[in-house]
Amino acid sequence: MKRIFTRISVLVGICLLTINVAFAQNITVKGRVMDSGDKSTIPSVSVLVKGTQTGTQTDPSGAYSISAPANATLVFQYLGYTTQEVAVNNRTTINVELASSSQQLEQVVVVGYGTQRKIDVTGSVATVKGEEISKQASINPISALQGKVAGVSITNNGAPGSSPQITIRGTGTIYGNTGVLYVVDGVWYDEISFLNPADIENISILKDASSQSIYGIRAANGVVLVTTKKGKTGEPVISYNGSIGFKAVTNQVEMANATEYATIINELSASNGASPLFANPSSFGVGTNWYDQALRNALQTNHQLSVNGGTEKTTYNFSLGYTNEDGIVKTQNYKRYTAKLSNDFQVLKPLKIGYTVSGTSINSNDIDGGIFRQLYAAGPVVPVYYADGSYGDANDFSLGGGNNFNPQVTLDFYNQQSKNYRINGNVYAELTFLKNFTFRTSAGGDFGQNEVRGYTPLYAATQGQRTTQSTLRINRSETRNWILENTLTYKNTFGDHSITVLAGTTAQRRKSYFVNATAFDVPNTSDGDLYLSLGTAATRTVVDGGSLSTSNSYFGRVNYSFKDKYLLNATLRGDAASQFFGGGDLWGYFPAVGAGWVVTNEDFMKDQKVVNYLKLKGSWGKVGNAGVPVNPTTLTVAQGGNLVAFFNGVGYTGANVNSLVPSFLNWERTTGTDIGIEARFLDNRLSIETGVYNKKTEQAIFEIPILSSIGTSSGTLVGNQADFQNRGFEFLATYADKTESGFNYSISGNIGINNNKVLSVVTGQNPIYAGGAGIANGALATRTIQGGAIGEFFGYKVGGIFQTAAEVAASAQTGAKPGDFRYVDQNGDNIIDGKDRVVLGNPNPKYSYGLNTSFGYKNFDLSIDVQGVAGVDVYNANIAYRFGNENFSKDFYDNRWTGPNTSTTYPSANVGSTTNAAPNSFYVEDGSYIRVRNIQLGYALPSMLMSKWKMQRVRVFVDAQNAINIFGYKGFTPEIGGTPTNAGIDASVYPLSATYRLGLQVTF
């Protein structure tokens, strides 16, 4: 990797040294910008030297001053006004009048395989600028989208470097790859953690089937298009963007202290007929707060340096990025190094070629995945260390097997490092011929290698935490993916007609390979000794495997506009995927159509003053999902040590069929209908976009249970088993304006409403159960069934707490004890069994919303983003995730049942592996929340000072992310992810944290 980065650096140096840029002598240009209508001055107008990043803004009186070449062109831009370009022509004074305009309608929107004017878009496409993404403290660009796009739900994980879950218009599939498709500069990816947010120009989210269908094979779960920054004509511009800050845990769960713990454990012992475990609970005092012991304020630093420039013949953009982020758990760390280089060359007037290549290196020190479970469960009576320096041992307190651990031992002896190297990018050539035709060919690739090395040494820390044999584990995986695409575009305008025709082909190959090896008795005096060959040869094991899939696609699209009033968009794509070869529909065809009517361009709307712009639009389309395991219809055999075959009296390792596969599998298809309105009012200051959608997943690939008695290793069979539906409503409103004093502001709010429903399952009312994480008695907490939502919570309805033995005897739960949950007898048969379970909640959010604001006054700027969800439930599995004497939260301790009439809502301490641990309504809590996602205050040094220092811009900022969180959930955070049938279950998830930063942005 170092060698690769060195070569990239050398290549950049050559590019910079060989680019010959001729610049005219700079002069100082001054002037004033006014409104062409009322002649009032306009503050905060952006004034740029065309082809460069040199710029300034007008002051409160509309005046500006800028240094520019005598033959340059100045570009004047301001929201709500027509952009104006003015040639300098050696003038030192230039006054400009800007005309009011709905310029946003001319804004170029990135869509599949090209761009469109916003006025021409008939589908549902949301765009977020890169500058909005880079304002966030998130190191993953998708996290920065949270709350900014209606209908898009994002669930973050607090672990450094983790990728968030993104859902566009509800969950539409539950098997295989449920994630969205990312397209970065034309290359397809499953996730984009390798991207530096500062390298992003813009992100487009394709939300409806009409806009997604051009990516048919993988578009069923939504498409996210990412365009990275390219070079711009002009003198070299060097930019630095850096920050330093720290992350702090928010809403930390308060646990019972040592005295409280000893008290409640004695109650638990008494409930089970045992003697008290602790003779004098108060003697333990406060004890150990394990969260305080293991968690910390974690340092975070980010640095990005970029160089941008070019001539009329060639442009370049080069950037280097560095991120160093500690986890909130001590010993955890994440480092990411990024490098990106793009060049575009105008070889001939009709021929343009270019490339983009990026490299990423990620190194991390990992933590045990169960550490948060340990921190919740560990007994506070156990000290971290004894006076002699040895570890506190839970066995010395007879706590039993449920929490026979010291979390500090886990932190000290867990030794795992992960390394990830990745090179990706693309190269293209674009030829324009016969005036209206453009042929483009491109080749892209994604090549990565990941290695996880874990080592467990010989140690004896406590009676329950010790090893007698060292273990070295090395897991290595690699990906080798490439994509080839060719497109031919015809674009022409004749009279009142505008037409664009696109035709193209795609070929893809995705290959992965892994090897997992284990060796025992490996010595460790340094990292250099950690080799598999140093372990015992007889016990070394190696397992490897991989997958290979290919696809071939043909697609076409027609965009037509008449007088900018009547719009039509039609798309057809055909895909063939190797996953379905020999066992299903090899080819899938995905059509789509969209139409729009710009009402305000009609003659009868010309004289009205109420509506500045109004467009009605509608679309219909089909998209597919090929994200299934390779060869799902191929019957395979498995080998194992328990299988032996004898030939001629000699024993050989045997093999056997241990799974069932379908003989035929169809594509999973999603059909979507979308109807929307776009409007602008109040001289284009107020813009509104709203719409409704109906998205139906047909022939969804689903797992249904089969009898285990037939001898399979899996109790399910994959097939086209179900239909799902997501219906919803989206609304976005933005108001932007300025005052005469120079104060400008923008306020934007969005809301998405989605209802998820299972329409049909081939098994009828036979449900699919899942969600067993943290359920101590082996039950399952979610159910997916016809008529309900995917993965809804399912269990017993709690009707109260038994107060006396007499109440128990008179109930349908004769085996219960006072202090236990009293379950509702739903069918009235006086028996509490599985037939009494009901739907308890829905982990699929019904409402998601965001409020994004920005304010500017003179050289100050302020942005505040608020985000939240509502109409969602979470399952708090931590409470009953017990096998012995684990700790309790302070909330449970304060509210528990301790005798008759002490509590009618909380049970006694006996909630572990009993009927009290069965999935029930007590553990289902409201998952709604609202948070201040980001607050950032910035100050840019005055432009006159920058001119004196020969600098373009210096800005300092402070910000806070997730600093304010409002919710009623009793865990760390209600933002809990999971696969579709296991979503929303909190079994000691990695909590979120607040981030506070101080940053600096400098442009030369």
MONOR-V780486 format. One record per pair of residues at least 24 apart in sequence whose ideal C-beta (glycine too) atoms are under 6 Angstrom apart, sorted by the first residue. I is the first residue (numbers start at 1). J is the second residue. D is the distance in Angstrom with one decimal. If there is no record, write none. Layout:
I:J:D ; I:J:D
This chain:
1:361:5.0 ; 1:421:5.0 ; 4:359:5.5 ; 5:339:5.5 ; 8:339:5.3 ; 8:341:5.7 ; 12:318:4.6 ; 12:341:5.8 ; 15:316:5.1 ; 21:311:5.4 ; 23:69:5.8 ; 23:235:5.9 ; 24:69:3.8 ; 24:70:5.0 ; 24:71:4.7 ; 25:70:6.0 ; 26:67:5.0 ; 26:69:5.7 ; 27:70:5.2 ; 28:67:5.6 ; 29:66:5.5 ; 29:68:5.5 ; 29:92:5.9 ; 29:94:5.8 ; 30:65:4.7 ; 30:93:5.7 ; 31:93:5.6 ; 31:94:4.4 ; 31:95:4.7 ; 32:62:4.8 ; 32:63:5.1 ; 32:95:5.1 ; 33:58:5.1 ; 33:62:4.9 ; 33:96:5.0 ; 34:97:5.2 ; 36:97:4.0 ; 36:99:4.7 ; 43:742:3.4 ; 44:744:5.1 ; 44:856:5.9 ; 45:76:5.8 ; 45:78:4.5 ; 46:77:4.4 ; 47:76:5.8 ; 48:75:4.5 ; 50:75:5.0 ; 51:233:4.0 ; 51:234:4.1 ; 52:234:3.3 ; 52:235:6.0 ; 53:237:4.2 ; 54:952:5.5 ; 56:943:4.3 ; 60:741:6.0 ; 60:742:3.5 ; 67:947:5.7 ; 79:736:5.4 ; 80:684:5.3 ; 102:612:5.8 ; 102:613:5.4 ; 102:684:4.7 ; 110:204:4.4 ; 110:225:5.4 ; 110:227:5.6 ; 112:214:3.6 ; 112:215:5.8 ; 113:487:5.8 ; 120:561:5.8 ; 120:567:5.9 ; 122:567:5.4 ; 122:569:4.6 ; 122:594:3.3 ; 122:595:5.9 ; 122:596:4.3 ; 122:617:4.8 ; 122:619:5.8 ; 123:208:4.9 ; 123:210:4.1 ; 123:211:3.3 ; 123:594:5.2 ; 123:619:5.2 ; 124:207:4.2 ; 124:208:4.0 ; 124:674:5.4 ; 125:204:5.7 ; 125:206:5.8 ; 125:211:5.3 ; 126:205:4.6 ; 127:202:5.9 ; 127:204:5.0 ; 128:203:4.9 ; 129:202:5.3 ; 130:200:4.1 ; 130:201:4.9 ; 130:202:5.6 ; 133:197:5.0 ; 133:200:5.6 ; 134:197:5.2 ; 134:198:5.1 ; 135:936:5.5 ; 136:934:5.6 ; 137:961:4.3 ; 137:995:4.2 ; 137:997:5.6 ; 139:323:5.3 ; 140:193:5.7 ; 141:195:5.6 ; 141:197:4.4 ; 141:200:5.8 ; 142:166:5.7 ; 146:867:5.4 ; 147:850:3.0 ; 147:867:2.8 ; 147:933:5.4 ; 148:850:5.8 ; 148:852:6.0 ; 149:205:5.6 ; 150:730:4.0 ; 150:732:5.1 ; 150:750:3.9 ; 150:752:4.4 ; 151:207:5.7 ; 151:730:4.6 ; 151:752:3.9 ; 153:845:5.7 ; 153:848:5.1 ; 155:975:5.6 ; 155:977:4.2 ; 157:990:5.6 ; 158:990:4.6 ; 158:991:5.2 ; 158:992:4.4 ; 158:993:5.6 ; 159:990:4.6 ; 160:325:4.5 ; 160:327:5.0 ; 160:334:3.5 ; 161:334:4.4 ; 163:191:4.8 ; 163:193:5.0 ; 165:977:4.5 ; 168:207:5.6 ; 168:222:3.1 ; 169:207:6.0 ; 169:695:5.6 ; 169:726:5.6 ; 170:726:3.3 ; 170:754:4.4 ; 170:756:5.0 ; 171:756:5.9 ; 171:790:5.3 ; 171:980:5.0 ; 172:220:6.0 ; 172:670:5.5 ; 172:697:4.6 ; 172:724:6.0 ; 173:625:5.5 ; 174:790:6.0 ; 174:980:4.0 ; 174:981:5.7 ; 175:701:4.6 ; 176:627:4.4 ; 176:628:4.1 ; 177:627:2.7 ; 180:221:5.0 ; 180:222:4.2 ; 180:224:5.5 ; 181:215:6.0 ; 181:218:4.3 ; 181:223:4.9 ; 182:224:5.1 ; 183:225:5.0 ; 184:226:4.4 ; 185:228:5.7 ; 185:356:5.2 ; 185:426:5.8 ; 186:426:5.4 ; 186:442:5.5 ; 186:444:5.7 ; 187:426:5.3 ; 187:444:3.6 ; 187:483:6.0 ; 188:483:5.9 ; 194:360:4.0 ; 194:422:5.1 ; 196:321:4.0 ; 196:338:4.4 ; 198:241:5.5 ; 198:304:4.2 ; 199:228:5.1 ; 199:229:5.8 ; 199:319:5.6 ; 199:340:5.3 ; 200:228:6.0 ; 201:227:4.6 ; 201:228:6.0 ; 201:229:4.8 ; 202:227:5.3 ; 208:619:5.5 ; 208:672:5.6 ; 208:674:4.0 ; 209:592:5.9 ; 209:621:3.3 ; 209:623:5.2 ; 209:672:3.2 ; 210:592:4.5 ; 210:594:4.1 ; 210:619:3.3 ; 210:621:4.4 ; 212:623:4.9 ; 213:571:4.8 ; 213:590:5.0 ; 213:592:3.6 ; 213:621:4.4 ; 213:623:5.4 ; 214:555:5.8 ; 214:557:6.0 ; 214:571:5.4 ; 216:573:3.7 ; 216:575:5.3 ; 216:590:3.5 ; 216:623:5.7 ; 216:624:5.3 ; 217:551:5.9 ; 217:575:3.9 ; 217:624:5.6 ; 217:626:5.0 ; 219:623:4.0 ; 220:623:4.9 ; 220:624:5.8 ; 220:625:3.7 ; 220:670:4.4 ; 229:317:5.4 ; 230:317:5.6 ; 230:342:5.6 ; 231:308:5.7 ; 231:310:4.6 ; 231:315:3.0 ; 231:316:4.4 ; 231:317:4.3 ; 232:308:5.9 ; 233:310:5.1 ; 234:309:5.7 ; 235:309:5.9 ; 236:307:5.9 ; 236:309:3.9 ; 237:308:4.9 ; 237:309:6.0 ; 238:307:5.5 ; 238:1004:4.4 ; 239:306:4.9 ; 239:1003:4.8 ; 240:305:5.4 ; 240:1002:4.6 ; 241:304:4.7 ; 241:1001:5.0 ; 242:303:4.4 ; 242:1000:5.5 ; 243:302:5.0 ; 243:997:4.5 ; 243:999:3.5 ; 244:301:4.9 ; 244:998:6.0 ; 245:300:5.2 ; 245:995:5.9 ; 245:996:5.0 ; 245:997:3.3 ; 246:297:4.8 ; 246:299:5.6 ; 247:298:4.4 ; 247:300:5.8 ; 247:328:5.9 ; 247:993:4.4 ; 247:995:5.0 ; 248:297:5.0 ; 248:993:5.9 ; 248:994:5.3 ; 249:295:5.5 ; 249:328:5.5 ; 249:993:5.3 ; 250:965:5.6 ; 250:994:4.9 ; 251:965:5.9 ; 251:972:5.7 ; 252:291:5.8 ; 253:889:5.8 ; 253:972:5.9 ; 254:890:4.1 ; 255:887:5.4 ; 255:889:5.8 ; 256:887:5.9 ; 256:888:5.0 ; 256:890:5.6 ; 256:893:4.4 ; 257:286:4.7 ; 257:287:5.5 ; 257:380:5.7 ; 258:284:3.6 ; 258:285:5.9 ; 258:287:2.4 ; 258:380:4.3 ; 258:381:4.7 ; 259:284:5.4 ; 260:893:5.1 ; 261:380:5.1 ; 261:887:5.6 ; 262:381:6.0 ; 264:888:5.7 ; 264:893:5.7 ; 264:909:5.0 ; 265:885:5.2 ; 267:909:4.8 ; 268:909:4.1 ; 268:910:6.0 ; 271:908:5.9 ; 271:910:4.3 ; 284:381:4.9 ; 287:380:3.7 ; 287:381:5.4 ; 288:380:4.9 ; 288:383:5.9 ; 288:384:5.9 ; 290:375:4.7 ; 290:378:4.7 ; 290:407:5.5 ; 291:375:5.6 ; 293:384:5.8 ; 294:329:5.9 ; 294:330:5.9 ; 294:375:5.6 ; 294:407:5.7 ; 295:328:5.2 ; 296:330:5.4 ; 298:326:3.8 ; 298:327:5.9 ; 298:328:5.0 ; 299:326:5.0 ; 300:325:4.7 ; 313:346:5.0 ; 314:345:4.9 ; 315:344:5.0 ; 316:343:5.1 ; 317:342:4.8 ; 328:993:5.3 ; 329:367:5.1 ; 331:411:5.4 ; 332:367:4.8 ; 333:365:4.6 ; 334:364:4.6 ; 335:363:4.8 ; 336:362:5.0 ; 337:361:4.5 ; 350:431:6.0 ; 350:432:4.5 ; 351:431:5.3 ; 352:430:4.7 ; 353:429:4.6 ; 354:428:5.9 ; 355:427:4.1 ; 356:425:4.8 ; 356:426:5.9 ; 357:425:3.7 ; 358:424:5.9 ; 358:425:5.7 ; 359:423:5.2 ; 360:422:4.4 ; 361:421:5.6 ; 362:420:4.2 ; 363:419:5.4 ; 364:418:4.7 ; 365:417:5.9 ; 366:416:4.3 ; 366:418:5.8 ; 368:410:5.2 ; 368:414:4.6 ; 371:410:6.0 ; 372:988:4.1 ; 373:988:4.0 ; 374:405:5.7 ; 374:407:4.4 ; 375:407:5.5 ; 376:878:5.8 ; 376:988:5.7 ; 377:403:4.6 ; 377:886:3.7 ; 377:887:5.7 ; 378:403:5.7 ; 378:407:5.3 ; 379:403:5.7 ; 384:408:5.1 ; 391:461:4.7 ; 391:462:5.5 ; 393:462:4.0 ; 393:463:5.9 ; 395:463:4.1 ; 399:885:4.7 ; 400:884:4.0 ; 400:885:5.4 ; 401:884:5.7 ; 402:883:4.0 ; 402:884:2.4 ; 402:885:5.7 ; 402:886:5.1 ; 403:886:4.7 ; 404:464:3.7 ; 405:464:5.9 ; 405:465:5.8 ; 406:462:5.6 ; 409:461:4.2 ; 409:465:4.6 ; 413:459:5.6 ; 415:455:4.6 ; 416:454:4.1 ; 417:453:5.4 ; 418:452:4.9 ; 419:451:4.9 ; 420:450:4.7 ; 421:449:5.0 ; 422:448:4.0 ; 423:447:5.1 ; 436:490:5.5 ; 436:491:5.8 ; 436:492:4.7 ; 437:490:5.6 ; 438:489:4.6 ; 439:488:5.2 ; 440:487:5.0 ; 441:486:4.9 ; 442:485:5.1 ; 443:484:5.3 ; 444:483:4.9 ; 445:482:4.5 ; 446:481:4.5 ; 447:480:5.7 ; 448:479:4.7 ; 449:478:4.7 ; 450:477:5.0 ; 451:476:4.8 ; 455:530:5.8 ; 457:524:5.6 ; 469:520:5.3 ; 470:521:5.9 ; 470:522:5.4 ; 471:520:5.7 ; 472:519:4.9 ; 472:522:4.2 ; 472:530:5.8 ; 473:518:5.2 ; 474:517:5.1 ; 475:516:4.7 ; 476:515:5.4 ; 477:514:4.0 ; 478:513:5.4 ; 479:512:5.1 ; 480:511:4.5 ; 481:510:4.7 ; 482:509:5.5 ; 483:508:4.7 ; 496:562:5.7 ; 496:563:4.5 ; 497:562:5.9 ; 498:561:4.3 ; 499:560:5.1 ; 500:559:4.3 ; 501:558:5.3 ; 502:557:4.5 ; 503:556:4.7 ; 504:555:5.4 ; 505:554:5.4 ; 506:553:4.2 ; 507:552:5.5 ; 508:551:4.8 ; 509:550:5.0 ; 510:549:5.0 ; 511:548:4.9 ; 512:546:5.4 ; 512:547:5.3 ; 513:546:3.8 ; 514:545:5.9 ; 515:544:4.1 ; 516:543:4.9 ; 517:542:4.7 ; 547:630:4.3 ; 549:578:5.0 ; 549:579:5.8 ; 549:630:5.5 ; 550:578:4.7 ; 551:577:4.6 ; 552:576:4.9 ; 564:598:6.0 ; 564:601:5.5 ; 565:598:5.0 ; 565:601:4.4 ; 567:596:3.5 ; 568:595:5.5 ; 569:594:4.1 ; 577:626:4.5 ; 579:626:5.9 ; 579:628:5.5 ; 583:633:2.7 ; 583:664:5.9 ; 583:665:5.8 ; 584:664:5.4 ; 584:665:4.1 ; 584:666:5.5 ; 585:666:5.2 ; 585:667:5.5 ; 588:624:4.9 ; 588:667:4.1 ; 590:622:4.7 ; 590:623:5.6 ; 590:624:5.7 ; 592:621:2.8 ; 593:620:5.8 ; 594:619:3.6 ; 612:680:4.3 ; 612:684:5.0 ; 613:680:4.0 ; 614:679:4.9 ; 615:678:4.4 ; 616:677:5.9 ; 617:676:5.0 ; 618:675:4.7 ; 619:674:4.6 ; 620:673:5.1 ; 621:672:5.9 ; 622:669:5.6 ; 622:671:5.2 ; 623:670:5.1 ; 624:667:5.0 ; 624:669:5.6 ; 625:668:4.2 ; 628:701:5.8 ; 632:665:5.6 ; 632:718:5.9 ; 633:661:5.5 ; 633:662:5.7 ; 633:665:5.3 ; 635:661:5.3 ; 658:712:5.9 ; 658:713:4.2 ; 659:712:5.3 ; 659:713:5.8 ; 659:714:5.4 ; 660:712:5.7 ; 660:717:5.3 ; 662:718:6.0 ; 662:719:4.5 ; 666:699:5.1 ; 666:720:5.0 ; 668:700:5.4 ; 668:701:5.0 ; 669:698:5.0 ; 670:697:4.8 ; 671:696:5.0 ; 685:735:5.9 ; 685:736:5.9 ; 685:737:5.0 ; 686:735:4.9 ; 687:734:4.9 ; 688:733:5.0 ; 689:732:4.5 ; 690:731:4.5 ; 691:730:5.5 ; 692:729:5.2 ; 693:728:5.6 ; 694:727:5.1 ; 695:726:4.5 ; 696:725:5.0 ; 697:724:4.2 ; 698:723:5.5 ; 700:724:5.7 ; 704:763:5.3 ; 721:761:6.0 ; 721:762:4.8 ; 722:761:4.6 ; 723:759:4.1 ; 723:760:4.7 ; 724:758:5.8 ; 725:757:4.9 ; 725:759:5.2 ; 726:754:5.7 ; 726:756:5.4 ; 727:755:5.1 ; 728:753:5.3 ; 728:754:3.9 ; 729:753:4.5 ; 743:857:4.8 ; 744:856:4.8 ; 745:855:4.7 ; 746:854:4.9 ; 747:853:5.0 ; 748:852:4.7 ; 749:851:4.8 ; 750:850:5.2 ; 751:849:4.3 ; 752:848:4.8 ; 753:847:5.7 ; 756:789:4.6 ; 756:790:5.8 ; 756:844:4.6 ; 758:786:5.4 ; 758:788:5.8 ; 760:786:5.7 ; 761:786:4.9 ; 770:981:3.9 ; 770:982:5.4 ; 771:982:5.1 ; 771:985:5.5 ; 773:985:5.0 ; 773:987:4.2 ; 774:877:3.0 ; 774:881:4.2 ; 774:987:3.1 ; 776:880:5.7 ; 776:881:5.9 ; 776:882:5.6 ; 776:912:5.6 ; 776:913:4.6 ; 776:917:4.6 ; 777:913:5.2 ; 777:917:4.6 ; 779:918:5.3 ; 779:919:5.5 ; 781:875:5.5 ; 781:919:4.1 ; 782:981:5.7 ; 784:981:5.7 ; 789:842:5.0 ; 789:844:5.4 ; 790:980:5.2 ; 791:843:5.7 ; 791:980:5.4 ; 791:981:4.3 ; 791:983:5.4 ; 792:839:5.4 ; 792:842:5.2 ; 793:840:4.2 ; 793:841:4.2 ; 793:875:5.6 ; 793:924:5.3 ; 794:837:5.7 ; 794:839:5.9 ; 795:837:5.4 ; 795:840:5.4 ; 795:919:3.1 ; 795:920:4.7 ; 796:823:4.2 ; 796:837:5.8 ; 796:920:4.3 ; 797:824:4.2 ; 797:838:5.5 ; 797:921:5.1 ; 798:920:5.2 ; 798:921:4.9 ; 798:922:5.0 ; 799:824:4.4 ; 800:904:5.4 ; 801:897:5.3 ; 801:904:5.5 ; 801:907:5.8 ; 803:900:4.6 ; 804:900:5.7 ; 819:897:4.4 ; 819:907:5.7 ; 819:908:2.9 ; 820:916:5.6 ; 821:907:5.6 ; 821:916:5.4 ; 840:921:5.1 ; 840:924:4.6 ; 841:873:3.0 ; 841:924:4.3 ; 842:873:5.7 ; 843:983:4.4 ; 843:984:2.9 ; 845:869:4.3 ; 845:872:4.0 ; 846:871:3.0 ; 847:871:4.8 ; 859:939:5.8 ; 859:940:4.7 ; 860:939:5.5 ; 861:938:4.7 ; 862:937:5.2 ; 863:936:5.0 ; 864:935:5.2 ; 865:933:4.3 ; 865:934:4.5 ; 866:932:5.6 ; 867:933:4.3 ; 868:929:5.5 ; 868:930:3.6 ; 870:928:4.3 ; 872:927:4.3 ; 873:924:5.3 ; 873:927:5.3 ; 874:925:5.7 ; 874:927:3.9 ; 874:974:5.2 ; 874:976:5.4 ; 874:984:4.7 ; 874:986:5.9 ; 875:923:5.6 ; 875:924:5.7 ; 875:984:5.8 ; 875:985:4.6 ; 876:923:5.1 ; 876:925:5.6 ; 876:971:5.8 ; 876:986:5.4 ; 877:985:5.5 ; 877:986:5.9 ; 877:987:4.4 ; 880:911:4.8 ; 880:917:4.0 ; 882:912:3.5 ; 883:913:6.0 ; 891:970:5.5 ; 925:969:5.2 ; 926:968:5.4 ; 927:974:4.0 ; 929:967:3.7 ; 929:974:5.1 ; 930:966:5.0 ; 931:962:5.9 ; 931:965:4.5 ; 932:964:4.1 ; 934:961:5.0 ; 935:960:5.1 ; 951:1004:5.7 ; 952:1003:4.2 ; 953:1003:4.3 ; 954:1002:5.3 ; 955:1001:4.4 ; 956:1000:5.6 ; 957:999:4.8 ; 958:998:5.5 ; 959:997:5.3 ; 960:996:5.1 ; 961:995:4.4 ; 962:992:6.0 ; 962:994:4.6 ; 963:994:4.7
